[in-house]
Amino acid sequence: MADLREVLKNEVIIGDGAMGTQLYQMGVPVGVSYEELNLTSPEMVKDVHRRYIEAGARLIETNTFSANYVNLSKYGLEDQVEAINRAGVRVAREAMGNKGFVVGAVGAIRAGKRADISAAKLNLYFEQQISALVGEGIDGVLLETFYDVEELVIAVRQVKKLTDLPIICQFAIDDVGRTFDGFTMPEAFSILHKEGADVIGFNCRTGPNGIMRAMESVQNLGIPMSVFPNAGLAEYVDGEYRYGASAEYFGQSAVRFADLNARIIGGCCGTTPEHIKAMVSALDTYEAAPLTVVDDELLPVPDSVSETLADGSAAGTIRTDPTIVDLVKERHTVIVELDPPRDLDIQKFLTGAKSLKKAGVDALTLADNSLAVTRMSNMALGYLAKEQTGLRPLIHIACRDRNMIGTQSHLMGFDALGIDHVLAVTGDPARFGDLPDSSSVYDLTSFEIIRMIKQLNSGIAFSGKPLKQKADFIVGAAFNPNVKYLEKAVQRLEKKIAAGADYIMTQPIYDPKLFVQLKEATSHLDIPIFVGIMPLASGRNAEYLHNEVPGIQLSDAVRERMAGLEGEEGRKVGTAIAKELLDVAMEHFNGIYIMTPFMFYGMSEELTHYVWEKSGRVIKT
């Protein structure tokens, strides 16, 4: 075969359409690895390739889009990366023969959200997959459905290390015109062209119209493009995704794509051989203008995302009151947790909030359905507490309950309500709560949610879209010091700080020695730590916390003192133990985090007064 780059100088090549759509229609269920079919049902995969080739496709992708270590490990196939990729090339080559080009398909691993996968691991995973594809004999590498520049650059560099084959790069974007890491399309194209990409373009997420809008922003750069749009927007009907864009519409769009400098045109989700056949027919007599040589000097050269967004397009709010981070640097600062109720009666909660405000607490923190038990919205109660008592709400936001759409929407709501202190937590699995059939979403890890909240502070949405206004969140991270190897836990904590955490809140501590150990282990950190104090309500409460609640560990001495105590006597001794713990905690930390058990807010009120007495602070009532 001729070199793909030479052919593209004077021709438009039609690619194939969706592989998954065809396999699904052939009876392959969802929830399995379609890439494993390269080994288990190669004739089925070959049949799909043949259908596109018979429709006129001169370039087909190997069935290897998700054939990387991370995605295959979901099916227990992580040791089959090389075998599946090599088989994918063989099947595609047998179908195509010498009629056209076979490109190795490589999809994004982070997929716009997996920031917890380091660059080092990405390098390893991409090298593993790409080397298998190259080793079996392909005509080029197609890096498709990437959401951010950083990951795509990593993949391009791996290709360049392994081969001099043509490199095709494709972003998956919507109409915002930016990558998830904030670069405009001209900037992204410039970076990738200089890294060595031969063809750059778009696929997935949108239909022909959205792809065209993205192309219009880069058509004057002179870089040849590839486009593989979806068959319009998907509709979910009777448990299936259906796409409405007709083959005729795709044929009409193909000419417009070619006029905008597209040299490879195919289809993504929902497209069929009929779509490809229509585009082949529409371009049958099309004559492409010769490509011009790209002048690198005329391409934009962004230094960073922050510089890209430094035009002042996103206005920030002006903070007039000190944050808890400001306060804790100056004096002892008290945060009290008061759980939202499990029913619709909020009077006791508001009464407790008013009492705590009178006691002088600096912030009222509300958990987000802790222990996966359904409670009233902490956003609603935080706002009511703020409006009716003047307390600063500090709201937990769990990764468990919302996907990325819901999480950003939730945070935008906080910003609109003036709630700017949040604590990012993973959240207990739903199957252990009061609605065990509920799904645990976990679109984001606690590290990722911290990073993306800080991204909102930079005026960038989760999608990479620039916002008209910047958020101003103070983001906290949770930390459990009740572990065997404290040093390793601190190393994990350092990663949360690197992600953007402004302060730390710990699980409750019941061993006075641990305050000293924690201070020594975290002395190098430059953000404040609020150490957890949870007064015990009874002997049964102590045993439950010690034996059943993750992240909480009581000392033997504390358990012995609480053993058999109930009611008022139990609360009295529990409060006394908490004061003894405060005596040590306040020597080493300014930040105090008091957790109220069973809505006994009087205990938290008494402990708050104790902190002020020890620190010499006078609260005006």
Rosetta blueprint (number, residue, H / E / L):
1 M L
2 A L
3 D L
4 L H
5 R H
6 E H
7 V H
8 L H
9 K L
10 N L
11 E L
12 V L
13 I E
14 I E
15 G E
16 D L
17 G L
18 A L
19 M H
20 G H
21 T H
22 Q H
23 L H
24 Y H
25 Q H
26 M L
27 G L
28 V L
29 P L
30 V L
31 G L
32 V L
33 S L
34 Y L
35 E L
36 E L
37 L H
38 N H
39 L H
40 T H
41 S L
42 P H
43 E H
44 M H
45 V H
46 K H
47 D H
48 V H
49 H H
50 R H
51 R H
52 Y H
53 I H
54 E H
55 A H
56 G L
57 A L
58 R L
59 L E
60 I E
61 E E
62 T L
63 N L
64 T L
65 F L
66 S L
67 A L
68 N L
69 Y H
70 V H
71 N H
72 L H
73 S H
74 K H
75 Y H
76 G L
77 L L
78 E H
79 D H
80 Q H
81 V H
82 E H
83 A H
84 I H
85 N H
86 R H
87 A H
88 G H
89 V H
90 R H
91 V H
92 A H
93 R H
94 E H
95 A H
96 M H
97 G L
98 N L
99 K L
100 G L
101 F E
102 V E
103 V E
104 G E
105 A E
106 V E
107 G E
108 A L
109 I L
110 R L
111 A L
112 G L
113 K L
114 R L
115 A L
116 D L
117 I L
118 S L
119 A H
120 A H
121 K H
122 L H
123 N H
124 L H
125 Y H
126 F H
127 E H
128 Q H
129 Q H
130 I H
131 S H
132 A H
133 L H
134 V H
135 G H
136 E H
137 G L
138 I L
139 D L
140 G E
141 V E
142 L E
143 L E
144 E E
145 T E
146 F E
147 Y L
148 D L
149 V H
150 E H
151 E H
152 L H
153 V H
154 I H
155 A H
156 V H
157 R H
158 Q H
159 V H
160 K H
161 K H
162 L H
163 T L
164 D L
165 L L
166 P L
167 I E
168 I E
169 C E
170 Q E
171 F E
172 A L
173 I L
174 D L
175 D L
176 V L
177 G L
178 R E
179 T L
180 F L
181 D L
182 G L
183 F L
184 T E
185 M H
186 P H
187 E H
188 A H
189 F H
190 S H
191 I H
192 L H
193 H H
194 K H
195 E H
196 G L
197 A L
198 D L
199 V E
200 I E
201 G E
202 F E
203 N E
204 C L
205 R L
206 T L
207 G L
208 P H
209 N H
210 G H
211 I H
212 M H
213 R H
214 A H
215 M H
216 E H
217 S L
218 V L
219 Q H
220 N H
221 L H
222 G L
223 I L
224 P L
225 M E
226 S E
227 V E
228 F E
229 P L
230 N L
231 A L
232 G L
233 L L
234 A E
235 E E
236 Y E
237 V E
238 D L
239 G L
240 E E
241 Y E
242 R E
243 Y E
244 G L
245 A L
246 S L
247 A H
248 E H
249 Y H
250 F H
251 G H
252 Q H
253 S H
254 A H
255 V H
256 R H
257 F H
258 A H
259 D H
260 L L
261 N L
262 A E
263 R E
264 I E
265 I E
266 G L
267 G L
268 C L
269 C L
270 G L
271 T L
272 T L
273 P H
274 E H
275 H H
276 I H
277 K H
278 A H
279 M H
280 V H
281 S H
282 A H
283 L L
284 D L
285 T L
286 Y L
287 E L
288 A L
289 A L
290 P L
291 L L
292 T L
293 V L
294 V L
295 D L
296 D H
297 E H
298 L H
299 L L
300 P L
301 V L
302 P L
303 D L
304 S L
305 V H
306 S H
307 E H
308 T H
309 L L
310 A L
311 D L
312 G L
313 S L
314 A L
315 A E
316 G L
317 T L
318 I L
319 R L
320 T L
321 D L
322 P L
323 T L
324 I H
325 V H
326 D H
327 L H
328 V H
329 K H
330 E H
331 R L
332 H L
333 T E
334 V E
335 I E
336 V E
337 E E
338 L L
339 D L
340 P L
341 P L
342 R L
343 D L
344 L L
345 D L
346 I L
347 Q H
348 K H
349 F H
350 L H
351 T H
352 G H
353 A H
354 K H
355 S H
356 L H
357 K H
358 K H
359 A H
360 G L
361 V L
362 D L
363 A E
364 L E
365 T E
366 L E
367 A L
368 D L
369 N L
370 S H
371 L H
372 A H
373 V L
374 T L
375 R L
376 M L
377 S L
378 N H
379 M H
380 A H
381 L H
382 G H
383 Y H
384 L H
385 A H
386 K H
387 E H
388 Q H
389 T H
390 G L
391 L L
392 R L
393 P E
394 L E
395 I E
396 H E
397 I E
398 A E
399 C L
400 R L
401 D L
402 R L
403 N L
404 M H
405 I H
406 G H
407 T H
408 Q H
409 S H
410 H H
411 L H
412 M H
413 G H
414 F H
415 D H
416 A H
417 L H
418 G L
419 I L
420 D L
421 H E
422 V E
423 L E
424 A E
425 V E
426 T L
427 G L
428 D L
429 P L
430 A H
431 R H
432 F H
433 G L
434 D L
435 L L
436 P L
437 D L
438 S L
439 S L
440 S L
441 V L
442 Y L
443 D L
444 L L
445 T L
446 S H
447 F H
448 E H
449 I H
450 I H
451 R H
452 M H
453 I H
454 K H
455 Q H
456 L H
457 N H
458 S L
459 G L
460 I E
461 A L
462 F L
463 S L
464 G L
465 K L
466 P E
467 L L
468 K L
469 Q E
470 K L
471 A L
472 D L
473 F L
474 I E
475 V E
476 G E
477 A E
478 A E
479 F E
480 N L
481 P L
482 N L
483 V L
484 K L
485 Y L
486 L H
487 E H
488 K H
489 A H
490 V H
491 Q H
492 R H
493 L H
494 E H
495 K H
496 K H
497 I H
498 A H
499 A H
500 G L
501 A L
502 D L
503 Y E
504 I E
505 M E
506 T E
507 Q E
508 P E
509 I L
510 Y L
511 D L
512 P H
513 K H
514 L H
515 F H
516 V H
517 Q H
518 L H
519 K H
520 E H
521 A H
522 T L
523 S L
524 H L
525 L L
526 D L
527 I L
528 P L
529 I E
530 F E
531 V E
532 G E
533 I E
534 M L
535 P L
536 L L
537 A L
538 S L
539 G H
540 R H
541 N H
542 A H
543 E H
544 Y H
545 L H
546 H H
547 N H
548 E H
549 V L
550 P L
551 G L
552 I L
553 Q L
554 L L
555 S L
556 D H
557 A H
558 V H
559 R H
560 E H
561 R H
562 M H
563 A L
564 G L
565 L L
566 E L
567 G H
568 E H
569 E H
570 G H
571 R H
572 K H
573 V H
574 G H
575 T H
576 A H
577 I H
578 A H
579 K H
580 E H
581 L H
582 L H
583 D H
584 V H
585 A H
586 M H
587 E H
588 H H
589 F L
590 N L
591 G E
592 I E
593 Y E
594 I E
595 M E
596 T L
597 P L
598 F L
599 M L
600 F L
601 Y H
602 G H
603 M H
604 S H
605 E H
606 E H
607 L H
608 T H
609 H H
610 Y H
611 V H
612 W H
613 E H
614 K H
615 S H
616 G L
617 R L
618 V L
619 I L
620 K L
621 T L
